[in-house]
Amino acid sequence: MPERRSPFYSSIVGLGATMGRVGGDFISAKYYSGIADEHLNTRRNVGVQDLSTMGKMDIKGPDAEALVNHVMVNDAAAMRPGQVRYSTVCREDGGIMDDLTVFRLGPEHFMLVTGSVNRQKMLPWLLHHAERRKAYVTDITAAIAFPTIQGPRSRELLKALVSDADLDRLKRWSFASGRVGETKLLISRTGVTGELGFELFVPADEATAVWDALMGAGRDFGLKPYGVLAMFTLGLEKAYPAHGIDMDETRTPFHVGLNSWIKFDKGDFVGREALLKVRDTGVDERWTGLIVDGGTPAAANARVLADGEDAGVVTYSDHGYSVGKVLATAHLRLPFTQIGTELSIDIDGTPTRAVVSAMPFFDPEGVRLRA
């Protein structure tokens, strides 16, 4: 598979990042100074991550809304220009193909931001469903650099850098146009860290200047870059399910607590009938949070036991650096999902106690997101 590099590659390597394949055929930063340091700095100050590996699908035309509404479970028709929606995209059987964000750029213009790996299957999926519709789908991933600026000081930093945008009035799940120097960009109040944060969509051929401006201005605000490994630990604390880890095409949105985003009353969409059946019959397992004893995370796919009986499987486990505990998420059968239930996971050959916990593990009221 060919190696693709983001527009920020040289800048990131120059900062001493440890690189690796992180999504599809892209290579990007796994970590810089260390996962704990990057995680905690993002919680305390502000961090920047290169998310250019994520897919960007441009959809235009008179039937753009109809196409987007047909493939996503959320309601694109209810969106106004300048709004963002989170949604899953499901197969006919209800299995989750991807979870993504949808940006309404205009009456006949949308952008879908897909997972890095899932970009490679979402493009043909969208093109297939665009047949016989006046809707035109273009993969613009390589044309758009995508830095995300997250943390309690993110707004302060961007206000010192961005012109032509009122960041104080920019609400969560909305975006606006702005400018860094002479570069025009989109600024979206979205992110996957659980912090006040913003995602920037930057023309790739002007991206290096924007990165340099961010790093220069960021010195006064405690800005540090963070990699994909810190992104995962930040997301774990907030119980944001990740496609390919916590969900895939064998599970529906109901299995990972994403059913509130399904808008059955909007009319037909791919997977609707299958999801209605799941809604009516229920599921026999639930994506569940665990607090794990000791200092070692569990392995992915480790079995979870209840007095020797199989209770489920771990999806992801790591350090919750903000809460000072080892955390895990798991698909557990319903009898074992009650908060406080004591279970066991084999970690390096040792049966280790794990207790079912409410999720999210950090800032459950979402106060920091509304900063």
C-alpha positions in Angstrom: 0.0 0.0 0.0 1.5 3.4 -0.9 2.4 5.8 1.9 0.5 9.1 1.9 1.7 12.1 3.9 -0.4 15.0 5.2 0.6 18.6 4.4 1.9 18.9 7.9 4.3 15.9 7.6 7.6 17.8 7.5 6.5 20.1 10.3 5.5 17.2 12.5 8.7 15.3 11.9 10.6 18.4 12.7 9.0 18.4 16.2 10.4 15.0 16.9 7.2 13.0 16.5 7.2 9.2 16.4 5.5 8.4 13.2 3.4 5.4 12.0 0.5 4.3 9.9 -2.5 5.6 11.7 -5.3 5.4 9.1 -5.6 3.7 5.7 -2.6 4.5 3.7 -1.6 7.7 5.7 1.3 8.1 8.0 1.1 10.5 10.9 2.2 11.2 14.5 1.6 8.5 17.1 3.1 10.6 19.9 5.6 13.4 20.6 6.7 14.0 24.2 4.7 11.1 25.6 1.1 10.1 25.8 0.5 11.2 29.4 2.2 14.6 28.9 0.2 15.3 25.7 -3.1 14.1 27.3 -2.8 16.2 30.4 -1.6 19.3 28.6 -4.6 19.1 26.3 -6.9 18.9 29.4 -5.0 21.8 31.2 -4.0 24.1 28.4 -4.4 23.5 24.6 -3.2 20.8 22.2 -3.1 20.5 18.4 -3.4 17.3 16.4 -3.1 16.7 12.7 -6.3 14.9 11.6 -5.7 15.4 7.8 -5.8 11.6 7.4 -9.6 11.7 7.9 -11.7 11.5 4.8 -13.4 14.6 3.4 -16.2 13.9 0.9 -17.7 16.9 -1.0 -21.3 16.5 -2.1 -23.0 19.0 -4.4 -26.1 19.3 -6.6 -29.8 19.5 -6.4 -30.1 16.1 -4.9 -27.2 16.5 -2.4 -29.6 16.7 0.6 -31.5 13.6 -0.6 -28.3 11.6 -1.0 -26.9 12.6 2.4 -30.2 12.0 4.1 -30.5 8.5 2.5 -27.1 7.2 3.7 -27.1 8.7 7.2 -29.3 7.9 10.1 -29.5 11.5 11.4 -31.6 14.1 9.6 -29.7 16.2 7.0 -32.9 18.0 5.9 -33.2 19.6 9.3 -29.7 21.2 9.0 -29.1 24.8 8.2 -26.0 26.1 6.4 -23.3 26.5 9.1 -24.5 23.5 11.1 -22.7 20.2 11.8 -24.3 16.9 12.7 -22.9 13.6 14.0 -24.2 10.4 12.5 -23.6 6.8 11.8 -23.8 5.3 8.3 -25.3 1.8 8.3 -25.7 -1.1 5.9 -29.1 -2.5 5.0 -28.8 -4.9 8.0 -28.1 -2.0 10.4 -24.4 -2.7 10.8 -22.3 0.4 11.2 -20.1 1.2 8.2 -18.7 4.4 9.7 -19.5 7.2 12.1 -18.9 10.7 10.7 -19.7 14.4 10.9 -21.8 16.1 8.3 -21.3 19.8 7.4 -24.0 21.7 5.6 -22.1 24.3 3.5 -25.1 25.5 1.5 -28.6 24.6 0.3 -27.1 22.1 -2.2 -23.7 21.5 -0.7 -22.5 19.2 2.1 -19.1 17.8 3.3 -18.8 14.5 5.1 -15.8 13.9 7.3 -15.3 10.1 7.5 -12.9 7.9 9.4 -9.4 7.6 8.0 -9.6 4.0 7.1 -13.3 4.1 6.2 -12.6 6.8 3.6 -11.7 4.0 1.3 -15.2 2.3 1.5 -17.3 5.4 2.0 -16.4 6.9 -1.4 -17.7 4.0 -3.4 -20.7 3.7 -1.1 -21.7 7.3 -1.7 -21.0 7.0 -5.4 -23.3 4.0 -5.6 -26.2 5.7 -3.8 -25.6 8.9 -6.0 -26.5 6.9 -9.1 -29.7 8.4 -10.8 -29.5 11.4 -8.5 -28.3 14.9 -9.4 -25.6 14.7 -6.7 -21.9 14.8 -7.3 -19.4 13.2 -4.9 -15.7 14.1 -4.8 -13.0 12.9 -2.4 -11.2 16.1 -1.4 -9.2 14.5 1.4 -5.8 15.4 -0.2 -6.9 19.0 -0.8 -7.8 19.8 2.7 -5.5 19.9 5.7 -7.3 19.3 9.0 -5.7 20.4 12.3 -7.8 20.2 15.5 -7.1 22.6 18.4 -8.5 21.3 21.7 -8.4 22.3 25.3 -9.6 25.0 27.7 -7.3 27.6 26.2 -8.2 26.8 22.6 -10.5 29.7 22.1 -8.0 32.2 23.6 -5.3 30.9 21.2 -7.5 31.1 18.1 -8.8 34.6 19.0 -5.2 35.7 19.0 -4.7 34.2 15.5 -7.9 34.2 13.6 -9.6 37.2 11.9 -13.1 37.6 10.4 -14.7 35.1 12.8 -16.6 35.6 16.1 -15.3 32.7 18.1 -17.1 33.8 21.3 -20.5 33.3 19.6 -19.6 30.1 17.7 -21.7 27.4 19.2 -20.9 23.7 19.5 -21.9 21.8 16.4 -21.6 24.8 14.2 -18.9 26.3 11.9 -17.9 29.7 10.4 -15.4 31.0 7.9 -12.3 32.9 9.0 -8.8 33.8 8.1 -5.3 33.1 9.4 -3.1 35.7 7.7 -4.1 35.6 4.1 -5.5 32.0 4.3 -9.2 31.5 4.2 -10.5 28.5 6.2 -13.5 26.9 8.0 -13.5 26.8 11.8 -15.8 24.2 13.3 -16.6 23.9 17.1 -16.2 20.2 17.2 -13.7 17.6 18.4 -13.3 14.2 20.1 -11.4 15.1 23.3 -14.3 16.2 25.5 -12.8 19.7 25.7 -13.7 23.1 24.3 -12.2 22.7 20.9 -12.1 23.7 17.2 -11.4 21.9 14.0 -9.9 23.8 11.0 -10.3 23.0 7.4 -7.3 24.5 5.5 -6.3 24.5 1.9 -3.5 22.0 1.6 -1.2 24.2 -0.4 -1.4 26.9 2.4 -1.3 24.5 5.4 2.3 24.9 6.4 2.0 28.6 7.0 -1.1 28.0 9.2 0.7 25.4 11.2 3.7 27.7 11.7 1.3 30.5 12.8 -0.4 28.2 15.3 2.8 27.0 16.8 4.2 30.5 17.0 1.1 32.0 18.7 0.6 28.9 20.8 3.7 29.5 22.9 1.8 32.0 25.0 -1.0 29.6 25.7 0.8 26.3 26.5 0.2 24.7 23.1 1.7 21.3 22.6 1.0 18.9 19.7 -0.5 15.5 20.6 -0.7 12.3 18.6 -3.2 9.6 17.8 -2.4 7.6 21.0 -3.3 10.6 23.2 -6.4 11.2 21.1 -7.5 7.7 22.0 -7.0 8.1 25.8 -8.8 11.5 25.7 -11.7 9.9 23.9 -11.7 6.9 26.2 -12.3 9.1 29.2 -15.2 10.7 27.5 -16.6 7.3 26.3 -16.5 8.3 22.6 -16.8 5.0 20.7 -14.3 4.5 17.8 -15.2 2.7 14.6 -13.0 -0.4 14.2 -12.5 -0.7 17.9 -15.8 -0.3 19.7 -18.1 -0.7 16.7 -18.1 -2.2 13.3 -20.4 -3.6 10.7 -21.4 -6.5 13.0 -23.1 -4.1 15.5 -25.8 -1.5 15.2 -25.9 2.0 16.8 -28.1 0.5 19.6 -25.1 -1.7 20.6 -22.9 1.3 21.4 -25.4 3.8 22.7 -25.7 5.8 19.5 -29.4 5.2 18.9 -30.4 8.7 20.0 -28.9 10.0 16.8 -31.3 7.9 14.7 -34.2 9.9 13.3 -36.8 7.4 12.3 -39.4 10.0 11.6 -37.5 11.6 8.8 -38.5 8.9 6.3 -36.6 6.1 4.6 -32.8 5.7 4.8 -30.4 2.8 4.4 -30.8 0.4 7.3 -34.1 1.8 8.6 -36.1 -1.4 8.6 -33.4 -3.4 10.3 -32.8 -0.7 12.9 -36.6 -0.6 13.6 -36.5 -4.3 14.4 -33.5 -3.9 16.7 -35.3 -1.0 18.5 -38.4 -3.1 19.0 -36.7 -6.4 20.0 -33.8 -4.8 22.0 -30.2 -6.0 22.2 -28.6 -8.7 24.4 -25.4 -6.8 25.1 -24.3 -3.2 25.9 -21.2 -1.2 25.4 -20.1 -0.7 29.0 -17.4 1.1 31.0 -15.0 -0.6 33.4 -12.6 0.6 36.0 -9.7 -1.9 36.2 -7.6 -2.6 39.2 -3.8 -2.2 39.1 -1.7 -0.2 36.7 -1.9 -2.3 33.5 -4.5 -1.9 30.8 -6.3 -5.0 29.4 -5.6 -6.3 25.9 -8.1 -5.6 23.2 -10.5 -8.6 22.8 -9.6 -9.9 26.3 -12.5 -11.9 27.7 -14.4 -10.5 30.6 -15.6 -13.1 33.2 -18.2 -13.1 36.0 -17.3 -15.9 38.5 -15.8 -17.9 35.6 -18.8 -17.3 33.3 -18.1 -15.5 30.0 -19.6 -12.0 30.3 -18.2 -10.2 27.2 -15.1 -8.8 25.6 -12.9 -5.8 26.0 -12.9 -3.3 23.1 -10.3 -0.8 24.4 -8.4 -0.3 27.6 -5.8 2.3 28.6 -4.8 4.8 31.3 -7.3 7.5 32.2 -4.6 10.1 32.9 -7.1 12.7 34.0 -8.9 10.4 36.5 -5.8 8.4 37.7 -7.3 5.0 36.9 -7.0 2.3 34.3 -10.1 2.3 32.2 -11.7 0.0 29.7 -14.8 -0.3 27.5 -16.3 -3.7 26.7 -19.3 -5.3 25.0 -21.0 -7.1 28.0 -24.1 -9.3 28.1 -26.9 -7.4 29.8 -27.0 -9.4 33.1 -23.5 -8.0 33.8 -23.9 -4.3 32.9 -25.3 -3.0 36.2 -23.0 -0.3 37.7 -20.9 -1.7 40.5 -20.9 -5.3 39.1 -17.5 -6.9 39.9 -15.9 -8.8 37.0 -12.5 -10.2 36.1 -10.2 -9.8 33.2 -7.0 -11.8 32.5 -4.2 -9.4 32.2 -0.7 -10.9 31.5 -1.9 -14.2 33.0 -3.3 -12.7 36.2 -7.1 -12.5 36.9 -7.7 -8.8 37.6 -10.7 -7.2 39.1 -12.8 -4.8 37.0 -15.9 -2.9 38.2 -18.7 -1.7 35.9 -18.7 2.1 35.9 -21.0 4.9 34.6 -19.8 6.5 31.4 -18.3 8.9 30.6 -15.5 8.5 33.1 -14.5 12.2 32.9 -16.7 15.3 33.2 -19.9 13.4 32.9 -22.0 16.6 32.8 -20.1 18.0 29.8 -19.2 21.2 31.5 -15.9 21.6 29.7 -17.4 21.1 26.3 -19.7 24.1 27.0 -16.9 26.3 28.2 
